Amino acid sequence: MATIEYVLGDITEQEVDVIVNAANSSLLGGGGVDGAIHRKGGPEILAECRKLRAGHYGGGLKTGQAVATTAGRLRARWVVHTVGPVWSATEDRSNLLADCHRNSLRVAADLGATTIAFPAISTGIYRWPVEDAAEIAHAAVEDAPLDLIRFVLFDQATYNAFARP
Ligand code: APR
């Protein structure tokens, strides 16, 4: 049974086996978490992402999928990149957001990781309402096959939404 914890902070500073990146399907970087991880982790991460794009992920990473690369200069051992769904008021994409968490956990467990840090996937540029994202994330990580799951929230409002009792 995994310990679940909530931290107000920067995911790139976390000392865990796996840091999850809220990427986009190109795997070639972006803003937000994606930008921070590539900036702090260094060019090796992008180099491995490019290899993935040249190989099995030629068409890009699909929403909900997850794939691992080196963590470069970060304190973690791996970055698991996942593509969150963009919020839609007309289409229920909740299962895709849950998939991001479930697939990231599966990839991390397959690597032998025992500790993982998640950002609040899809709640930034992809505009997913934070309260709803927190519900989905909590449910998706129950019974996870790891020892520690840490949600790293970048602002107080998001922290409050995730860390509610
Ligand atoms: N550490 C932890 N959380 C962070 C950090 C950080 N260094 N930087 C941003 N965040 C938070 C945001 O405040 C938000 O709560 O991560 C959450 C997710 O926001 P985004 O990074 O915008 O991710 P998302 O909404 O999933 O949008 C993904 O944005 O950066 C691009 O390439 C990315 O196209 C993709 C899209």
Backbone and ligand atoms as CSV (ligand in chain L), in Angstrom:
chain,resi,resn,atom,element,x,y,z
A,1,MET,N,N,0.864,-1.200,0.000
A,1,MET,CA,C,0.000,0.000,0.000
A,1,MET,C,C,0.896,1.245,0.000
A,2,ALA,N,N,0.752,2.101,-0.972
A,2,ALA,CA,C,1.636,3.265,-1.099
A,2,ALA,C,C,1.278,4.360,-0.098
A,3,THR,N,N,2.311,5.024,0.399
A,3,THR,CA,C,2.106,6.256,1.167
A,3,THR,C,C,1.870,7.374,0.173
A,4,ILE,N,N,0.818,8.170,0.395
A,4,ILE,CA,C,0.555,9.289,-0.518
A,4,ILE,C,C,0.805,10.582,0.231
A,5,GLU,N,N,1.641,11.483,-0.345
A,5,GLU,CA,C,1.894,12.747,0.347
A,5,GLU,C,C,1.766,13.933,-0.603
A,6,TYR,N,N,1.627,15.117,-0.034
A,6,TYR,CA,C,1.386,16.337,-0.818
A,6,TYR,C,C,2.418,17.365,-0.407
A,7,VAL,N,N,3.063,17.965,-1.405
A,7,VAL,CA,C,4.116,18.938,-1.125
A,7,VAL,C,C,3.851,20.189,-1.957
A,8,LEU,N,N,4.015,21.341,-1.338
A,8,LEU,CA,C,3.943,22.600,-2.099
A,8,LEU,C,C,5.374,22.902,-2.528
A,9,GLY,N,N,5.635,22.830,-3.832
A,9,GLY,CA,C,7.022,23.039,-4.258
A,9,GLY,C,C,7.238,22.802,-5.726
A,10,ASP,N,N,8.513,22.612,-6.064
A,10,ASP,CA,C,8.960,22.460,-7.453
A,10,ASP,C,C,9.291,20.996,-7.699
A,11,ILE,N,N,8.621,20.397,-8.648
A,11,ILE,CA,C,8.813,18.955,-8.887
A,11,ILE,C,C,10.247,18.650,-9.308
A,12,THR,N,N,10.951,19.628,-9.901
A,12,THR,CA,C,12.314,19.332,-10.376
A,12,THR,C,C,13.298,19.185,-9.210
A,13,GLU,N,N,12.863,19.551,-8.019
A,13,GLU,CA,C,13.758,19.442,-6.843
A,13,GLU,C,C,13.556,18.143,-6.076
A,14,GLN,N,N,12.614,17.327,-6.511
A,14,GLN,CA,C,12.242,16.166,-5.697
A,14,GLN,C,C,13.278,15.046,-5.791
A,15,GLU,N,N,13.598,14.456,-4.635
A,15,GLU,CA,C,14.528,13.314,-4.597
A,15,GLU,C,C,13.715,12.022,-4.544
A,16,VAL,N,N,13.246,11.645,-5.700
A,16,VAL,CA,C,12.459,10.395,-5.844
A,16,VAL,C,C,13.019,9.629,-7.041
A,17,ASP,N,N,12.588,8.384,-7.187
A,17,ASP,CA,C,13.093,7.602,-8.326
A,17,ASP,C,C,12.576,8.171,-9.649
A,18,VAL,N,N,11.266,8.520,-9.663
A,18,VAL,CA,C,10.634,8.975,-10.911
A,18,VAL,C,C,9.953,10.321,-10.720
A,19,ILE,N,N,10.200,11.243,-11.648
A,19,ILE,CA,C,9.453,12.503,-11.710
A,19,ILE,C,C,8.568,12.415,-12.953
A,20,VAL,N,N,7.283,12.660,-12.787
A,20,VAL,CA,C,6.358,12.584,-13.922
A,20,VAL,C,C,6.271,13.955,-14.590
A,21,ASN,N,N,6.381,13.967,-15.897
A,21,ASN,CA,C,6.320,15.203,-16.669
A,21,ASN,C,C,4.957,15.336,-17.344
A,22,ALA,N,N,4.331,16.484,-17.191
A,22,ALA,CA,C,3.085,16.789,-17.915
A,22,ALA,C,C,3.489,17.281,-19.300
A,23,ALA,N,N,3.712,16.327,-20.178
A,23,ALA,CA,C,4.284,16.630,-21.502
A,23,ALA,C,C,3.179,16.908,-22.512
A,24,ASN,N,N,3.592,17.043,-23.766
A,24,ASN,CA,C,2.620,17.048,-24.867
A,24,ASN,C,C,3.018,15.936,-25.821
A,25,SER,N,N,2.190,15.682,-26.785
A,25,SER,CA,C,2.387,14.475,-27.610
A,25,SER,C,C,3.673,14.537,-28.442
A,26,SER,N,N,4.188,15.750,-28.648
A,26,SER,CA,C,5.428,15.835,-29.446
A,26,SER,C,C,6.627,15.288,-28.676
A,27,LEU,N,N,6.546,15.310,-27.356
A,27,LEU,CA,C,7.685,14.911,-26.492
A,27,LEU,C,C,8.885,15.833,-26.687
A,28,LEU,N,N,8.684,16.973,-27.306
A,28,LEU,CA,C,9.838,17.838,-27.607
A,28,LEU,C,C,9.876,19.084,-26.749
A,29,GLY,N,N,9.197,19.028,-25.595
A,29,GLY,CA,C,9.278,20.137,-24.642
A,29,GLY,C,C,8.118,21.112,-24.788
A,30,GLY,N,N,8.085,22.043,-23.826
A,30,GLY,CA,C,6.968,23.012,-23.818
A,30,GLY,C,C,7.156,23.985,-22.689
A,31,GLY,N,N,6.048,24.418,-22.084
A,31,GLY,CA,C,6.151,25.375,-20.974
A,31,GLY,C,C,5.992,24.652,-19.650
A,32,GLY,N,N,5.415,25.308,-18.672
A,32,GLY,CA,C,5.041,24.693,-17.390
A,32,GLY,C,C,6.047,23.681,-16.851
A,33,VAL,N,N,5.494,22.558,-16.380
A,33,VAL,CA,C,6.344,21.478,-15.838
A,33,VAL,C,C,7.324,20.995,-16.903
A,34,ASP,N,N,6.812,20.822,-18.110
A,34,ASP,CA,C,7.612,20.321,-19.233
A,34,ASP,C,C,8.848,21.208,-19.416
A,35,GLY,N,N,8.610,22.507,-19.440
A,35,GLY,CA,C,9.718,23.447,-19.629
A,35,GLY,C,C,10.712,23.377,-18.473
A,36,ALA,N,N,10.173,23.264,-17.258
A,36,ALA,CA,C,11.060,23.243,-16.073
A,36,ALA,C,C,11.927,21.990,-16.061
A,37,ILE,N,N,11.305,20.848,-16.396
A,37,ILE,CA,C,12.052,19.578,-16.368
A,37,ILE,C,C,13.158,19.583,-17.423
A,38,HIS,N,N,12.832,20.029,-18.615
A,38,HIS,CA,C,13.877,20.067,-19.654
A,38,HIS,C,C,14.951,21.094,-19.320
A,39,ARG,N,N,14.558,22.210,-18.784
A,39,ARG,CA,C,15.531,23.278,-18.463
A,39,ARG,C,C,16.503,22.803,-17.381
A,40,LYS,N,N,15.946,22.223,-16.326
A,40,LYS,CA,C,16.785,21.806,-15.179
A,40,LYS,C,C,17.455,20.466,-15.457
A,41,GLY,N,N,16.774,19.600,-16.218
A,41,GLY,CA,C,17.326,18.260,-16.440
A,41,GLY,C,C,18.416,18.234,-17.495
A,42,GLY,N,N,18.386,19.218,-18.377
A,42,GLY,CA,C,19.432,19.296,-19.383
A,42,GLY,C,C,19.106,18.568,-20.677
A,43,PRO,N,N,19.992,18.680,-21.658
A,43,PRO,CA,C,19.727,18.225,-23.029
A,43,PRO,C,C,19.603,16.713,-23.197
A,44,GLU,N,N,20.113,15.933,-22.217
A,44,GLU,CA,C,20.032,14.466,-22.382
A,44,GLU,C,C,18.581,14.008,-22.450
A,45,ILE,N,N,17.725,14.723,-21.701
A,45,ILE,CA,C,16.308,14.299,-21.683
A,45,ILE,C,C,15.718,14.462,-23.081
A,46,LEU,N,N,15.955,15.632,-23.670
A,46,LEU,CA,C,15.404,15.886,-25.005
A,46,LEU,C,C,16.022,14.934,-26.030
A,47,ALA,N,N,17.292,14.626,-25.847
A,47,ALA,CA,C,17.960,13.705,-26.786
A,47,ALA,C,C,17.260,12.350,-26.760
A,48,GLU,N,N,16.919,11.886,-25.561
A,48,GLU,CA,C,16.218,10.584,-25.473
A,48,GLU,C,C,14.797,10.702,-26.016
A,49,CYS,N,N,14.171,11.850,-25.798
A,49,CYS,CA,C,12.810,12.043,-26.353
A,49,CYS,C,C,12.855,11.998,-27.868
A,50,ARG,N,N,13.892,12.596,-28.430
A,50,ARG,CA,C,14.035,12.597,-29.902
A,50,ARG,C,C,14.197,11.160,-30.412
A,51,LYS,N,N,14.975,10.340,-29.660
A,51,LYS,CA,C,15.162,8.933,-30.066
A,51,LYS,C,C,13.817,8.205,-30.045
A,52,LEU,N,N,13.012,8.503,-29.024
A,52,LEU,CA,C,11.692,7.847,-28.935
A,52,LEU,C,C,10.841,8.235,-30.146
A,53,ARG,N,N,10.952,9.545,-30.526
A,53,ARG,CA,C,10.163,9.999,-31.671
A,53,ARG,C,C,10.655,9.378,-32.973
A,54,ALA,N,N,11.967,9.079,-33.000
A,54,ALA,CA,C,12.539,8.476,-34.225
A,54,ALA,C,C,12.234,6.988,-34.284
A,55,GLY,N,N,11.795,6.442,-33.156
A,55,GLY,CA,C,11.552,4.997,-33.107
A,55,GLY,C,C,10.088,4.686,-32.890
A,56,HIS,N,N,9.807,4.030,-31.782
A,56,HIS,CA,C,8.470,3.487,-31.505
A,56,HIS,C,C,7.388,4.573,-31.450
A,57,TYR,N,N,7.784,5.796,-31.077
A,57,TYR,CA,C,6.777,6.846,-30.914
A,57,TYR,C,C,6.858,7.859,-32.056
A,58,GLY,N,N,7.023,7.306,-33.261
A,58,GLY,CA,C,7.161,8.188,-34.427
A,58,GLY,C,C,6.014,9.172,-34.553
A,59,GLY,N,N,4.819,8.676,-34.204
A,59,GLY,CA,C,3.657,9.574,-34.358
A,59,GLY,C,C,3.431,10.431,-33.131
A,60,GLY,N,N,4.338,10.347,-32.153
A,60,GLY,CA,C,4.151,11.118,-30.913
A,60,GLY,C,C,3.490,10.256,-29.848
A,61,LEU,N,N,3.486,10.736,-28.616
A,61,LEU,CA,C,2.899,10.004,-27.492
A,61,LEU,C,C,1.406,10.347,-27.443
A,62,LYS,N,N,0.571,9.336,-27.348
A,62,LYS,CA,C,-0.875,9.592,-27.327
A,62,LYS,C,C,-1.316,10.079,-25.936
A,63,THR,N,N,-2.399,10.792,-25.881
A,63,THR,CA,C,-2.956,11.239,-24.592
A,63,THR,C,C,-3.204,10.032,-23.693
A,64,GLY,N,N,-2.727,10.115,-22.456
A,64,GLY,CA,C,-2.929,9.018,-21.505
A,64,GLY,C,C,-1.776,8.037,-21.461
A,65,GLN,N,N,-0.930,8.036,-22.498
A,65,GLN,CA,C,0.212,7.107,-22.517
A,65,GLN,C,C,1.351,7.671,-21.678
A,66,ALA,N,N,2.314,6.822,-21.351
A,66,ALA,CA,C,3.491,7.238,-20.559
A,66,ALA,C,C,4.723,6.512,-21.067
A,67,VAL,N,N,5.857,7.246,-21.041
A,67,VAL,CA,C,7.118,6.651,-21.486
A,67,VAL,C,C,8.254,7.251,-20.667
A,68,ALA,N,N,9.297,6.447,-20.402
A,68,ALA,CA,C,10.382,6.901,-19.521
A,68,ALA,C,C,11.614,7.329,-20.314
A,69,THR,N,N,12.326,8.313,-19.766
A,69,THR,CA,C,13.661,8.662,-20.249
A,69,THR,C,C,14.561,8.860,-19.032
A,70,THR,N,N,15.809,9.111,-19.283
A,70,THR,CA,C,16.715,9.537,-18.226
A,70,THR,C,C,16.175,10.813,-17.584
A,71,ALA,N,N,16.653,11.075,-16.361
A,71,ALA,CA,C,16.287,12.331,-15.697
A,71,ALA,C,C,17.408,13.361,-15.833
A,72,GLY,N,N,18.435,13.005,-16.577
A,72,GLY,CA,C,19.529,13.959,-16.835
A,72,GLY,C,C,20.136,14.454,-15.526
A,73,ARG,N,N,20.184,15.751,-15.320
A,73,ARG,CA,C,20.828,16.338,-14.137
A,73,ARG,C,C,19.901,16.422,-12.930
A,74,LEU,N,N,18.652,15.987,-13.091
A,74,LEU,CA,C,17.719,16.049,-11.945
A,74,LEU,C,C,18.112,15.000,-10.902
A,75,ARG,N,N,17.618,15.166,-9.663
A,75,ARG,CA,C,17.957,14.220,-8.595
A,75,ARG,C,C,17.249,12.872,-8.791
A,76,ALA,N,N,16.257,12.835,-9.603
A,76,ALA,CA,C,15.539,11.576,-9.847
A,76,ALA,C,C,16.374,10.671,-10.746
A,77,ARG,N,N,15.926,9.408,-10.861
A,77,ARG,CA,C,16.625,8.473,-11.764
A,77,ARG,C,C,16.000,8.487,-13.149
A,78,TRP,N,N,14.674,8.682,-13.192
A,78,TRP,CA,C,13.983,8.718,-14.497
A,78,TRP,C,C,12.955,9.835,-14.518
A,79,VAL,N,N,12.642,10.288,-15.733
A,79,VAL,CA,C,11.452,11.107,-15.953
A,79,VAL,C,C,10.464,10.222,-16.721
A,80,VAL,N,N,9.233,10.177,-16.231
A,80,VAL,CA,C,8.189,9.503,-17.011
A,80,VAL,C,C,7.323,10.602,-17.613
A,81,HIS,N,N,7.318,10.642,-18.942
A,81,HIS,CA,C,6.549,11.666,-19.669
A,81,HIS,C,C,5.160,11.106,-19.942
A,82,THR,N,N,4.141,11.914,-19.663
A,82,THR,CA,C,2.775,11.487,-19.965
A,82,THR,C,C,2.049,12.689,-20.553
A,83,VAL,N,N,1.044,12.408,-21.386
A,83,VAL,CA,C,0.312,13.499,-22.053
A,83,VAL,C,C,-1.095,13.563,-21.470
A,84,GLY,N,N,-1.353,14.642,-20.746
A,84,GLY,CA,C,-2.679,14.798,-20.154
A,84,GLY,C,C,-3.695,15.234,-21.189
A,85,PRO,N,N,-4.973,14.980,-20.927
A,85,PRO,CA,C,-6.026,15.467,-21.820
A,85,PRO,C,C,-6.257,16.966,-21.611
A,86,VAL,N,N,-6.592,17.646,-22.685
A,86,VAL,CA,C,-7.003,19.049,-22.577
A,86,VAL,C,C,-8.440,19.041,-22.044
A,87,TRP,N,N,-8.752,19.976,-21.130
A,87,TRP,CA,C,-10.100,20.017,-20.562
A,87,TRP,C,C,-11.140,20.265,-21.672
A,88,SER,N,N,-12.250,19.552,-21.572
A,88,SER,CA,C,-13.364,19.803,-22.493
A,88,SER,C,C,-14.640,19.875,-21.666
A,89,ALA,N,N,-15.444,20.886,-21.913
A,89,ALA,CA,C,-16.715,21.017,-21.168
A,89,ALA,C,C,-17.786,20.115,-21.772
A,90,THR,N,N,-17.517,19.589,-22.972
A,90,THR,CA,C,-18.560,18.800,-23.643
A,90,THR,C,C,-18.231,17.317,-23.715
A,91,GLU,N,N,-16.950,16.977,-23.574
A,91,GLU,CA,C,-16.568,15.562,-23.693
A,91,GLU,C,C,-15.902,15.137,-22.383
A,92,ASP,N,N,-16.310,14.011,-21.829
A,92,ASP,CA,C,-15.719,13.529,-20.575
A,92,ASP,C,C,-14.414,12.793,-20.869
A,93,ARG,N,N,-13.300,13.424,-20.537
A,93,ARG,CA,C,-11.979,12.814,-20.803
A,93,ARG,C,C,-11.338,12.328,-19.500
A,94,SER,N,N,-12.149,12.157,-18.462
A,94,SER,CA,C,-11.627,11.778,-17.138
A,94,SER,C,C,-10.779,10.517,-17.193
A,95,ASN,N,N,-11.224,9.558,-18.006
A,95,ASN,CA,C,-10.513,8.284,-18.034
A,95,ASN,C,C,-9.104,8.450,-18.607
A,96,LEU,N,N,-8.965,9.421,-19.506
A,96,LEU,CA,C,-7.628,9.666,-20.076
A,96,LEU,C,C,-6.705,10.254,-19.008
A,97,LEU,N,N,-7.257,11.125,-18.166
A,97,LEU,CA,C,-6.443,11.702,-17.090
A,97,LEU,C,C,-6.074,10.613,-16.072
A,98,ALA,N,N,-7.002,9.738,-15.802
A,98,ALA,CA,C,-6.700,8.603,-14.908
A,98,ALA,C,C,-5.631,7.716,-15.535
A,99,ASP,N,N,-5.736,7.492,-16.854
A,99,ASP,CA,C,-4.724,6.682,-17.568
A,99,ASP,C,C,-3.323,7.272,-17.398
A,100,CYS,N,N,-3.214,8.597,-17.439
A,100,CYS,CA,C,-1.887,9.236,-17.273
A,100,CYS,C,C,-1.241,8.757,-15.979
A,101,HIS,N,N,-2.039,8.706,-14.923
A,101,HIS,CA,C,-1.510,8.300,-13.608
A,101,HIS,C,C,-1.237,6.797,-13.580
A,102,ARG,N,N,-2.190,6.027,-14.055
A,102,ARG,CA,C,-2.042,4.559,-14.023
A,102,ARG,C,C,-0.865,4.109,-14.894
A,103,ASN,N,N,-0.749,4.682,-16.083
A,103,ASN,CA,C,0.338,4.266,-16.979
A,103,ASN,C,C,1.690,4.745,-16.465
A,104,SER,N,N,1.725,5.933,-15.861
A,104,SER,CA,C,2.996,6.412,-15.270
A,104,SER,C,C,3.424,5.494,-14.134
A,105,LEU,N,N,2.469,5.053,-13.326
A,105,LEU,CA,C,2.787,4.139,-12.217
A,105,LEU,C,C,3.280,2.804,-12.767
A,106,ARG,N,N,2.638,2.325,-13.816
A,106,ARG,CA,C,3.041,1.029,-14.401
A,106,ARG,C,C,4.470,1.123,-14.959
A,107,VAL,N,N,4.744,2.189,-15.714
A,107,VAL,CA,C,6.087,2.358,-16.293
A,107,VAL,C,C,7.120,2.462,-15.172
A,108,ALA,N,N,6.777,3.208,-14.115
A,108,ALA,CA,C,7.719,3.371,-12.996
A,108,ALA,C,C,7.967,2.037,-12.304
A,109,ALA,N,N,6.902,1.274,-12.063
A,109,ALA,CA,C,7.056,-0.030,-11.382
A,109,ALA,C,C,7.887,-0.977,-12.246
A,110,ASP,N,N,7.653,-0.947,-13.559
A,110,ASP,CA,C,8.422,-1.817,-14.469
A,110,ASP,C,C,9.917,-1.474,-14.427
A,111,LEU,N,N,10.231,-0.223,-14.116
A,111,LEU,CA,C,11.643,0.180,-14.040
A,111,LEU,C,C,12.270,-0.231,-12.708
A,112,GLY,N,N,11.401,-0.614,-11.748
A,112,GLY,CA,C,11.903,-0.948,-10.413
A,112,GLY,C,C,11.864,0.252,-9.485
A,113,ALA,N,N,11.199,1.312,-9.888
A,113,ALA,CA,C,11.095,2.504,-9.028
A,113,ALA,C,C,10.179,2.196,-7.835
A,114,THR,N,N,10.470,2.822,-6.702
A,114,THR,CA,C,9.590,2.643,-5.531
A,114,THR,C,C,9.004,3.974,-5.069
A,115,THR,N,N,9.537,5.084,-5.590
A,115,THR,CA,C,9.015,6.404,-5.206
A,115,THR,C,C,8.804,7.239,-6.461
A,116,ILE,N,N,7.705,8.037,-6.470
A,116,ILE,CA,C,7.334,8.782,-7.664
A,116,ILE,C,C,6.726,10.126,-7.270
A,117,ALA,N,N,6.987,11.153,-8.082
A,117,ALA,CA,C,6.383,12.475,-7.840
A,117,ALA,C,C,5.550,12.855,-9.057
A,118,PHE,N,N,4.297,13.259,-8.788
A,118,PHE,CA,C,3.376,13.708,-9.840
A,118,PHE,C,C,3.154,15.209,-9.715
A,119,PRO,N,N,3.069,15.919,-10.851
A,119,PRO,CA,C,2.514,17.273,-10.831
A,119,PRO,C,C,0.997,17.173,-10.958
A,120,ALA,N,N,0.338,18.302,-10.930
A,120,ALA,CA,C,-1.123,18.317,-11.135
A,120,ALA,C,C,-1.381,18.319,-12.645
A,121,ILE,N,N,-1.308,17.149,-13.222
A,121,ILE,CA,C,-1.380,16.981,-14.673
A,121,ILE,C,C,-2.654,17.623,-15.239
A,122,SER,N,N,-2.531,18.306,-16.348
A,122,SER,CA,C,-3.612,18.917,-17.137
A,122,SER,C,C,-4.234,20.158,-16.512
A,123,THR,N,N,-3.799,20.568,-15.312
A,123,THR,CA,C,-4.480,21.690,-14.634
A,123,THR,C,C,-3.872,23.040,-14.979
A,124,GLY,N,N,-2.863,23.070,-15.814
A,124,GLY,CA,C,-2.262,24.354,-16.191
A,124,GLY,C,C,-2.712,24.769,-17.582
A,125,ILE,N,N,-1.799,24.668,-18.519
A,125,ILE,CA,C,-2.108,25.064,-19.903
A,125,ILE,C,C,-3.309,24.287,-20.454
A,126,TYR,N,N,-3.519,23.066,-19.954
A,126,TYR,CA,C,-4.640,22.253,-20.461
A,126,TYR,C,C,-5.946,22.523,-19.723
A,127,ARG,N,N,-5.918,23.433,-18.757
A,127,ARG,CA,C,-7.105,24.055,-18.166
A,127,ARG,C,C,-8.081,23.133,-17.438
A,128,TRP,N,N,-7.646,21.975,-16.985
A,128,TRP,CA,C,-8.553,21.079,-16.262
A,128,TRP,C,C,-8.846,21.670,-14.885
A,129,PRO,N,N,-10.110,21.707,-14.465
A,129,PRO,CA,C,-10.434,22.256,-13.127
A,129,PRO,C,C,-9.694,21.480,-12.036
A,130,VAL,N,N,-9.033,22.204,-11.144
A,130,VAL,CA,C,-8.115,21.572,-10.193
A,130,VAL,C,C,-8.820,20.588,-9.263
A,131,GLU,N,N,-9.983,20.983,-8.731
A,131,GLU,CA,C,-10.701,20.084,-7.797
A,131,GLU,C,C,-10.993,18.738,-8.472
A,132,ASP,N,N,-11.458,18.820,-9.714
A,132,ASP,CA,C,-11.841,17.583,-10.421
A,132,ASP,C,C,-10.594,16.749,-10.720
A,133,ALA,N,N,-9.527,17.426,-11.117
A,133,ALA,CA,C,-8.275,16.709,-11.413
A,133,ALA,C,C,-7.771,16.003,-10.155
A,134,ALA,N,N,-7.926,16.670,-9.009
A,134,ALA,CA,C,-7.463,16.059,-7.751
A,134,ALA,C,C,-8.237,14.776,-7.446
A,135,GLU,N,N,-9.560,14.829,-7.649
A,135,GLU,CA,C,-10.392,13.623,-7.433
A,135,GLU,C,C,-9.910,12.469,-8.307
A,136,ILE,N,N,-9.706,12.784,-9.581
A,136,ILE,CA,C,-9.307,11.744,-10.547
A,136,ILE,C,C,-7.930,11.184,-10.182
A,137,ALA,N,N,-7.020,12.084,-9.815
A,137,ALA,CA,C,-5.651,11.654,-9.480
A,137,ALA,C,C,-5.662,10.757,-8.239
A,138,HIS,N,N,-6.416,11.169,-7.211
A,138,HIS,CA,C,-6.476,10.352,-5.981
A,138,HIS,C,C,-6.979,8.951,-6.298
A,139,ALA,N,N,-8.066,8.886,-7.032
A,139,ALA,CA,C,-8.667,7.570,-7.338
A,139,ALA,C,C,-7.721,6.722,-8.170
A,140,ALA,N,N,-6.987,7.366,-9.064
A,140,ALA,CA,C,-6.137,6.601,-9.999
A,140,ALA,C,C,-4.915,6.013,-9.318
A,141,VAL,N,N,-4.481,6.600,-8.201
A,141,VAL,CA,C,-3.238,6.113,-7.578
A,141,VAL,C,C,-3.501,5.177,-6.393
A,142,GLU,N,N,-4.781,4.916,-6.121
A,142,GLU,CA,C,-5.073,3.968,-5.020
A,142,GLU,C,C,-4.462,2.615,-5.374
A,143,ASP,N,N,-4.038,1.849,-4.362
A,143,ASP,CA,C,-3.447,0.507,-4.575
A,143,ASP,C,C,-2.259,0.540,-5.545
A,144,ALA,N,N,-1.566,1.662,-5.633
A,144,ALA,CA,C,-0.410,1.708,-6.552
A,144,ALA,C,C,0.699,0.777,-6.050
A,145,PRO,N,N,1.404,0.121,-6.971
A,145,PRO,CA,C,2.434,-0.854,-6.586
A,145,PRO,C,C,3.771,-0.203,-6.243
A,146,LEU,N,N,3.726,0.973,-5.583
A,146,LEU,CA,C,4.974,1.643,-5.193
A,146,LEU,C,C,4.900,1.950,-3.699
A,147,ASP,N,N,6.024,2.412,-3.119
A,147,ASP,CA,C,6.043,2.726,-1.685
A,147,ASP,C,C,5.554,4.142,-1.414
A,148,LEU,N,N,5.964,5.114,-2.271
A,148,LEU,CA,C,5.657,6.516,-2.008
A,148,LEU,C,C,5.167,7.221,-3.268
A,149,ILE,N,N,4.032,7.872,-3.132
A,149,ILE,CA,C,3.519,8.715,-4.223
A,149,ILE,C,C,3.424,10.129,-3.684
A,150,ARG,N,N,4.135,11.052,-4.313
A,150,ARG,CA,C,4.160,12.429,-3.817
A,150,ARG,C,C,3.550,13.353,-4.893
A,151,PHE,N,N,2.490,14.067,-4.513
A,151,PHE,CA,C,1.942,15.080,-5.424
A,151,PHE,C,C,2.647,16.389,-5.101
A,152,VAL,N,N,3.290,16.965,-6.091
A,152,VAL,CA,C,4.056,18.198,-5.882
A,152,VAL,C,C,3.292,19.339,-6.550
A,153,LEU,N,N,2.736,20.227,-5.718
A,153,LEU,CA,C,1.836,21.278,-6.214
A,153,LEU,C,C,2.570,22.611,-6.187
A,154,PHE,N,N,2.359,23.387,-7.218
A,154,PHE,CA,C,3.196,24.570,-7.463
A,154,PHE,C,C,2.617,25.839,-6.865
A,155,ASP,N,N,1.343,25.790,-6.459
A,155,ASP,CA,C,0.747,26.983,-5.841
A,155,ASP,C,C,-0.205,26.536,-4.739
A,156,GLN,N,N,-0.510,27.475,-3.832
A,156,GLN,CA,C,-1.282,27.128,-2.635
A,156,GLN,C,C,-2.679,26.618,-2.980
A,157,ALA,N,N,-3.329,27.215,-3.960
A,157,ALA,CA,C,-4.707,26.810,-4.308
A,157,ALA,C,C,-4.727,25.368,-4.795
A,158,THR,N,N,-3.753,25.021,-5.621
A,158,THR,CA,C,-3.693,23.640,-6.128
A,158,THR,C,C,-3.340,22.689,-4.993
A,159,TYR,N,N,-2.418,23.128,-4.128
A,159,TYR,CA,C,-2.071,22.301,-2.955
A,159,TYR,C,C,-3.325,22.044,-2.115
A,160,ASN,N,N,-4.081,23.091,-1.842
A,160,ASN,CA,C,-5.299,22.947,-1.014
A,160,ASN,C,C,-6.297,21.988,-1.653
A,161,ALA,N,N,-6.395,22.036,-2.972
A,161,ALA,CA,C,-7.357,21.161,-3.658
A,161,ALA,C,C,-6.924,19.696,-3.581
A,162,PHE,N,N,-5.602,19.464,-3.682
A,162,PHE,CA,C,-5.113,18.078,-3.662
A,162,PHE,C,C,-4.991,17.531,-2.250
A,163,ALA,N,N,-4.578,18.386,-1.335
A,163,ALA,CA,C,-4.218,17.857,0.004
A,163,ALA,C,C,-5.385,17.918,0.965
A,164,ARG,N,N,-6.600,18.117,0.447
A,164,ARG,CA,C,-7.746,18.212,1.372
A,164,ARG,C,C,-7.885,16.870,2.082
A,165,PRO,N,N,-8.400,16.904,3.305
A,165,PRO,CA,C,-8.504,15.681,4.108
A,165,PRO,C,C,-9.414,14.669,3.418
L,1,APR,N1,N,6.762,21.913,-10.336
L,1,APR,C1,C,5.515,21.468,-10.030
L,1,APR,N2,N,4.410,21.872,-10.673
L,1,APR,C2,C,4.562,22.781,-11.657
L,1,APR,C3,C,5.826,23.308,-12.044
L,1,APR,C4,C,6.952,22.827,-11.334
L,1,APR,N3,N,8.196,23.256,-11.616
L,1,APR,N4,N,5.624,24.191,-13.078
L,1,APR,C5,C,4.296,24.236,-13.302
L,1,APR,N5,N,3.650,23.411,-12.454
L,1,APR,C6,C,2.210,23.149,-12.309
L,1,APR,C7,C,1.268,24.142,-12.900
L,1,APR,O1,O,1.123,25.258,-12.027
L,1,APR,C8,C,0.007,23.287,-12.967
L,1,APR,O2,O,-0.594,23.236,-11.680
L,1,APR,O3,O,1.936,21.940,-13.016
L,1,APR,C9,C,0.539,21.886,-13.302
L,1,APR,C10,C,0.374,21.451,-14.759
L,1,APR,O4,O,0.529,22.590,-15.585
L,1,APR,P1,P,1.278,22.516,-17.026
L,1,APR,O5,O,2.714,22.357,-16.811
L,1,APR,O6,O,0.775,23.695,-17.797
L,1,APR,O7,O,0.763,21.150,-17.683
L,1,APR,P2,P,-0.615,20.813,-18.407
L,1,APR,O8,O,-1.745,21.644,-17.905
L,1,APR,O9,O,-0.702,19.320,-18.306
L,1,APR,O10,O,-0.363,21.243,-19.915
L,1,APR,C11,C,0.562,20.494,-20.673
L,1,APR,O11,O,1.755,22.458,-21.272
L,1,APR,O12,O,3.943,22.832,-20.826
L,1,APR,C12,C,3.074,22.424,-21.807
L,1,APR,O13,O,4.342,20.923,-23.157
L,1,APR,C13,C,3.313,20.998,-22.213
L,1,APR,O14,O,1.821,21.159,-24.064
L,1,APR,C14,C,1.959,20.648,-22.754
L,1,APR,C15,C,1.011,21.376,-21.816
